[in-house]
């Protein structure tokens, strides 16, 4: 089946390179730097594993990320405009990055050259593995033969259902990155206290604290269960993923535990993929973020 539209996302979607290739998704990478001078394209010049390894090996060095440029988007949009292929471009929440503004500016430049081009830029109001789930819902719509405008409208409908429930290894990166906001007021600097954080509608909110990793990860799971139950929908109406940082084994074990608990509570969740949280968010969370992304399915 030929595509009715092409799907583009910025690198915040944190989907594995092999998967984006298989699904026909074009990714516009973010940049990351460990020295404020040399910026490397994520998954092009530096892999995610290498990024986390450097964070672990160079404790006290705080990397920075930079959004894709307008020209980065122009270079991606132009070939599709030239061939008359509509594009849906999904960007990280504008509360966290100016990536969408780069995409919108690029759209205007491409339209000057190709006035009949069809390019929809969506503020996903989410990020990281949750954005990845959202992009995969776009893929399902495309593969089901949904039209370009209908798919864009459906994606707008479901984005407000997206949630991330997660915790971090410590507070240092949140503090340094200036993302701590309300979370700091709750967690403070008490030894061993870690926050549990919810992301919804593009912003992060404190959802509790705990002493030790087990308590905060269990709280994240509790938040997921309550969200599904409070929705009034069956668990199968949602797409769920586990996002992890440096520790792949921890991510896998956490996923297996979550599936066991969810099914034990009568929630029919068939699968939960695990995706590695990328540099765009990792620079703010540090090497040990862990939690869930959940969003209502488009179909």
PEUR-V765945 format. One record per residue. N is the residue number from 1. RES is the residue in three letters. NEAR is the number of other ideal C-beta (glycine too) atoms within 12 Angstrom. Layout:
((N | RES | NEAR) (N | RES | NEAR))
This chain:
((1 | UNK | 9) (2 | UNK | 11) (3 | UNK | 28) (4 | UNK | 27) (5 | UNK | 35) (6 | UNK | 33) (7 | UNK | 43) (8 | UNK | 44) (9 | UNK | 49) (10 | UNK | 55) (11 | UNK | 49) (12 | UNK | 51) (13 | UNK | 51) (14 | UNK | 49) (15 | UNK | 44) (16 | UNK | 26) (17 | UNK | 24) (18 | UNK | 12) (19 | UNK | 26) (20 | UNK | 29) (21 | UNK | 13) (22 | UNK | 13) (23 | UNK | 26) (24 | UNK | 26) (25 | UNK | 38) (26 | UNK | 36) (27 | UNK | 40) (28 | UNK | 42) (29 | UNK | 40) (30 | UNK | 46) (31 | UNK | 35) (32 | UNK | 38) (33 | UNK | 24) (34 | UNK | 26) (35 | UNK | 14) (36 | UNK | 14) (37 | UNK | 10) (38 | UNK | 15) (39 | UNK | 26) (40 | UNK | 27) (41 | UNK | 28) (42 | UNK | 40) (43 | UNK | 33) (44 | UNK | 21) (45 | UNK | 19) (46 | UNK | 29) (47 | UNK | 21) (48 | UNK | 39) (49 | UNK | 24) (50 | UNK | 25) (51 | UNK | 41) (52 | UNK | 35) (53 | UNK | 21) (54 | UNK | 27) (55 | UNK | 35) (56 | UNK | 21) (57 | UNK | 14) (58 | UNK | 16) (59 | UNK | 16) (60 | UNK | 14) (61 | UNK | 21) (62 | UNK | 28) (63 | UNK | 40) (64 | UNK | 27) (65 | UNK | 40) (66 | UNK | 28) (67 | UNK | 35) (68 | UNK | 40) (69 | UNK | 25) (70 | UNK | 25) (71 | UNK | 17) (72 | UNK | 31) (73 | UNK | 39) (74 | UNK | 31) (75 | UNK | 22) (76 | UNK | 35) (77 | UNK | 41) (78 | UNK | 26) (79 | UNK | 19) (80 | UNK | 32) (81 | UNK | 31) (82 | UNK | 16) (83 | UNK | 17) (84 | UNK | 19) (85 | UNK | 28) (86 | UNK | 29) (87 | UNK | 42) (88 | UNK | 44) (89 | UNK | 45) (90 | UNK | 50) (91 | UNK | 46) (92 | UNK | 44) (93 | UNK | 35) (94 | UNK | 26) (95 | UNK | 23) (96 | UNK | 34) (97 | UNK | 34) (98 | UNK | 24) (99 | UNK | 43) (100 | UNK | 36) (101 | UNK | 22) (102 | UNK | 33) (103 | UNK | 42) (104 | UNK | 25) (105 | UNK | 26) (106 | UNK | 37) (107 | UNK | 34) (108 | UNK | 22) (109 | UNK | 25) (110 | UNK | 31) (111 | UNK | 21) (112 | UNK | 16) (113 | UNK | 18) (114 | UNK | 24) (115 | UNK | 14) (116 | UNK | 15) (117 | UNK | 30) (118 | UNK | 28) (119 | UNK | 38) (120 | UNK | 32) (121 | UNK | 36) (122 | UNK | 39) (123 | UNK | 33) (124 | UNK | 45) (125 | UNK | 32) (126 | UNK | 48) (127 | UNK | 53) (128 | UNK | 51) (129 | UNK | 49) (130 | UNK | 49) (131 | UNK | 50) (132 | UNK | 47) (133 | UNK | 44) (134 | UNK | 51) (135 | UNK | 49) (136 | UNK | 39) (137 | UNK | 45) (138 | UNK | 50) (139 | UNK | 37) (140 | UNK | 24) (141 | UNK | 33) (142 | UNK | 35) (143 | UNK | 23) (144 | UNK | 19) (145 | UNK | 16) (146 | UNK | 27) (147 | UNK | 18) (148 | UNK | 28) (149 | UNK | 17) (150 | UNK | 23) (151 | UNK | 36) (152 | UNK | 30) (153 | UNK | 19) (154 | UNK | 28) (155 | UNK | 45) (156 | UNK | 26) (157 | UNK | 21) (158 | UNK | 35) (159 | UNK | 33) (160 | UNK | 20) (161 | UNK | 34) (162 | UNK | 43) (163 | UNK | 43) (164 | UNK | 50) (165 | UNK | 43) (166 | UNK | 50) (167 | UNK | 47) (168 | UNK | 41) (169 | UNK | 31) (170 | UNK | 27) (171 | UNK | 33) (172 | UNK | 26) (173 | UNK | 33) (174 | UNK | 35) (175 | UNK | 22) (176 | UNK | 21) (177 | UNK | 26) (178 | UNK | 16) (179 | UNK | 33) (180 | UNK | 27) (181 | UNK | 22) (182 | UNK | 17) (183 | UNK | 35) (184 | UNK | 24) (185 | UNK | 14) (186 | UNK | 25) (187 | UNK | 31) (188 | UNK | 17) (189 | UNK | 19) (190 | UNK | 15) (191 | UNK | 11) (192 | UNK | 18) (193 | UNK | 25) (194 | UNK | 40) (195 | UNK | 43) (196 | UNK | 38) (197 | UNK | 42) (198 | UNK | 35) (199 | UNK | 43) (200 | UNK | 27) (201 | UNK | 22) (202 | UNK | 28) (203 | UNK | 22) (204 | UNK | 39) (205 | UNK | 24) (206 | UNK | 31) (207 | UNK | 33) (208 | UNK | 27) (209 | UNK | 26) (210 | UNK | 27) (211 | UNK | 18) (212 | UNK | 18) (213 | UNK | 26) (214 | UNK | 18) (215 | UNK | 20) (216 | UNK | 36) (217 | UNK | 37) (218 | UNK | 24) (219 | UNK | 31) (220 | UNK | 43) (221 | UNK | 39) (222 | UNK | 27) (223 | UNK | 32) (224 | UNK | 42) (225 | UNK | 28) (226 | UNK | 22) (227 | UNK | 32) (228 | UNK | 34) (229 | UNK | 18) (230 | UNK | 12) (231 | UNK | 22) (232 | UNK | 12) (233 | UNK | 19) (234 | UNK | 16) (235 | UNK | 30) (236 | UNK | 19) (237 | UNK | 24) (238 | UNK | 36) (239 | UNK | 37) (240 | UNK | 44) (241 | UNK | 46) (242 | UNK | 45) (243 | UNK | 50) (244 | UNK | 44) (245 | UNK | 42) (246 | UNK | 29) (247 | UNK | 28) (248 | UNK | 24) (249 | UNK | 14) (250 | UNK | 27) (251 | UNK | 32) (252 | UNK | 20) (253 | UNK | 20) (254 | UNK | 37) (255 | UNK | 32) (256 | UNK | 18) (257 | UNK | 23) (258 | UNK | 40) (259 | UNK | 27) (260 | UNK | 16) (261 | UNK | 25) (262 | UNK | 32) (263 | UNK | 19) (264 | UNK | 14) (265 | UNK | 19) (266 | UNK | 13) (267 | UNK | 29) (268 | UNK | 18) (269 | UNK | 31) (270 | UNK | 17) (271 | UNK | 19) (272 | UNK | 35) (273 | UNK | 28) (274 | UNK | 34) (275 | UNK | 42) (276 | UNK | 40) (277 | UNK | 48) (278 | UNK | 47) (279 | UNK | 47) (280 | UNK | 47) (281 | UNK | 51) (282 | UNK | 48) (283 | UNK | 41) (284 | UNK | 40) (285 | UNK | 47) (286 | UNK | 38) (287 | UNK | 37) (288 | UNK | 33) (289 | UNK | 53) (290 | UNK | 49) (291 | UNK | 50) (292 | UNK | 53) (293 | UNK | 49) (294 | UNK | 45) (295 | UNK | 41) (296 | UNK | 31) (297 | UNK | 30) (298 | UNK | 33) (299 | UNK | 23))
